[in-house]
């Protein structure tokens, strides 16, 4: 069961959509204890939706259970979701700059 999904979008100076980058960037997603709904923080992982394969692909993710953050390094933009074991989306993250 998939729950809430989020998308990150970017545009170049001409206003055209950008989906890939020459250099990587880091995304940090925060979570709360309430958002876990009984799931273990160490099971959390960031996924992206692969439209060519029509499925969710895991992204290497670091979970900091003290800071309650999920961190990943990416070079593309698409739909993302934070999932736990069994591909259950658990929350819509708060995205900050």
Helices and strands as residue ranges (DSSP letters): E 6-7, E 10-11, E 17-18, E 20-30, H 33-36, G 41-43, E 45-50, E 55-58, E 62-64, E 69-76, E 79-84, E 88-89
